[in-house]
């Protein structure tokens, strides 16, 4: 077989010969990144919301002790997974679970677990910051009309916090697309693992990883474009018009009641 002699010849040869393997690896990377980010967001929202639960002097001792224990567990979880590299986490979970607990994960499942809990640790602090960025007056107003803390978080605070942290969620997704490459250390057959296998056949590392870098660039560009589209949809149309208060029945009724009260006050003053 005649092998290429130029750089672009090797690039075309490798893309043709290993293109299917690269696409399968890219699919695995996207699967891990998307599902891992989704599960990480769920973990982060739960942990971040729990960390913002207020304690008052009226709370009983059991609740105060219990919440402090839960907060300590969450802080420890965040400290560990934000303070160690994902590659090390993958090695510890994959090999440590088998050595200590006798649990033998499939590489793909172990990789998904690592991406999820790693993203969840970062999301926890992001969600906590997003919740704390909401105007406290909105929380006080919700409590003033009798809403519980859970209902206030679900209906008032979390939707606004989610909108504020959407760009950061997008950043985590893009980072996870690239960071799945470290999962090759536990034999997850993602894009980097496929590239390393292909490069070892002809020892053309530069050409192989040039192709792979282009694939990563396409994936992250598509992810960024999709995230910008989602943000624009969440922002709503730019040509909106403010609603006329008189056209809203509830506001119209409030205005009418206010006018009646003013009229009665004027009559009382006239007497």
Secondary structure, DSSP 8 states (H G I E B T S, - for coil): -----SHHHHHHHHHHHHHHHHHHHHHHHHHHHHHHHHHHHHHHHHHHHHHT----TTS-HHHHHHHHHHHHHHHHHHHHHHSS-HHHHHHHHHHHIIIII-----HHHHHHHHHHHHHHHHHHHHHHHHHHTS-HHHHHHHHHTT--HHHHIIIIIHHHHHHHHHHHHHHHHHHHHHHGGGGGGGT--SHHHHHHHHHHHHT-HHHHHHHHHHHHHHHHHHHHHHHHHHHHHHH--TT-----GGGSHHHHHHHHHHHHHHHHHHHHHH-
